[in-house]
Amino acid sequence: MDVSRFPKFIRDRIKDKGLGDLVKESIELLTMGGVTPCGSCKKRQEVLNDLLKFKAEIRKNDNEE
């Protein structure tokens, strides 16, 4: 997913991450670190990262040269 049009503070936080990384961070934040990741958690993270990876691409407008 191209995040180049996202606001800079969001773009800097999620670039070069995947959906699995965001789910992991969300769980850690919501449980205040009370949940220890297990093997299944790491497998889920890898699968979700393979499905959706965020990348920051710089696009050039057609009007600019």
C-alpha contacts under 8 A as a table, 3 or more apart, distances in Angstrom:
res1	aa1	res2	aa2	distance
1	M	52	L	6.78
1	M	53	K	6.16
1	M	54	F	4.91
1	M	55	K	6.24
2	D	5	R	7.65
2	D	54	F	6.20
2	D	55	K	5.44
2	D	56	A	5.79
2	D	57	E	6.33
3	V	6	F	5.34
3	V	11	R	6.09
3	V	15	K	7.23
3	V	54	F	6.53
3	V	55	K	6.09
3	V	56	A	5.22
3	V	57	E	7.21
4	S	11	R	6.93
4	S	55	K	7.83
4	S	56	A	5.03
4	S	57	E	5.59
4	S	58	I	6.24
4	S	59	R	7.65
6	F	10	I	6.41
6	F	11	R	5.72
7	P	10	I	5.53
7	P	11	R	6.05
8	K	11	R	4.87
8	K	12	D	5.93
9	F	12	D	5.45
9	F	13	R	6.45
10	I	13	R	5.16
10	I	14	I	6.31
11	R	14	I	5.52
11	R	15	K	5.67
11	R	56	A	7.29
12	D	15	K	5.76
14	I	17	K	5.48
14	I	18	G	7.72
14	I	22	L	7.84
14	I	54	F	6.72
15	K	54	F	5.51
15	K	55	K	5.16
15	K	56	A	5.84
16	D	53	K	7.04
16	D	54	F	5.58
16	D	55	K	5.25
16	D	56	A	7.45
17	K	21	D	6.15
17	K	22	L	7.57
17	K	49	N	7.47
17	K	53	K	6.00
17	K	54	F	5.53
17	K	55	K	7.46
18	G	21	D	5.36
18	G	22	L	6.66
18	G	48	L	6.94
18	G	49	N	4.32
18	G	50	D	7.46
18	G	52	L	5.65
18	G	53	K	4.14
18	G	54	F	5.56
19	L	22	L	5.16
19	L	23	V	6.26
19	L	45	Q	7.55
19	L	48	L	5.40
19	L	49	N	5.21
19	L	51	L	7.66
19	L	52	L	5.64
19	L	53	K	6.49
19	L	54	F	7.78
20	G	23	V	5.10
20	G	24	K	6.14
20	G	44	R	6.81
20	G	45	Q	3.94
20	G	46	E	6.36
20	G	47	V	7.23
20	G	48	L	4.60
20	G	49	N	4.88
21	D	24	K	5.12
21	D	25	E	6.20
21	D	45	Q	6.28
21	D	49	N	6.98
22	L	25	E	5.11
22	L	26	S	6.04
23	V	26	S	5.06
23	V	27	I	6.19
23	V	45	Q	7.55
24	K	27	I	5.25
24	K	28	E	6.25
24	K	45	Q	7.06
25	E	28	E	5.09
25	E	29	L	6.07
26	S	29	L	5.06
26	S	30	L	6.05
27	I	30	L	5.20
27	I	31	T	5.98
27	I	33	G	7.95
27	I	35	V	7.83
28	E	31	T	5.38
28	E	32	M	5.61
28	E	33	G	4.80
28	E	34	G	7.30
28	E	35	V	6.96
29	L	32	M	5.04
29	L	33	G	6.64
30	L	33	G	7.87
31	T	34	G	5.25
31	T	35	V	6.49
33	G	36	T	7.34
37	P	40	S	7.90
37	P	41	C	5.52
37	P	42	K	6.84
38	C	41	C	5.17
38	C	42	K	6.48
39	G	42	K	5.22
39	G	43	K	6.23
40	S	43	K	4.96
40	S	44	R	6.10
41	C	44	R	5.12
41	C	45	Q	6.20
42	K	45	Q	4.99
42	K	46	E	6.28
43	K	46	E	5.17
43	K	47	V	6.23
44	R	47	V	5.15
44	R	48	L	6.09
45	Q	48	L	5.28
45	Q	49	N	6.04
46	E	49	N	5.09
46	E	50	D	6.20
47	V	50	D	5.14
47	V	51	L	6.35
48	L	51	L	5.00
48	L	52	L	6.24
49	N	52	L	5.37
49	N	53	K	5.68
50	D	53	K	6.65
60	K	64	E	6.90
61	N	64	E	5.43
62	D	65	E	7.53
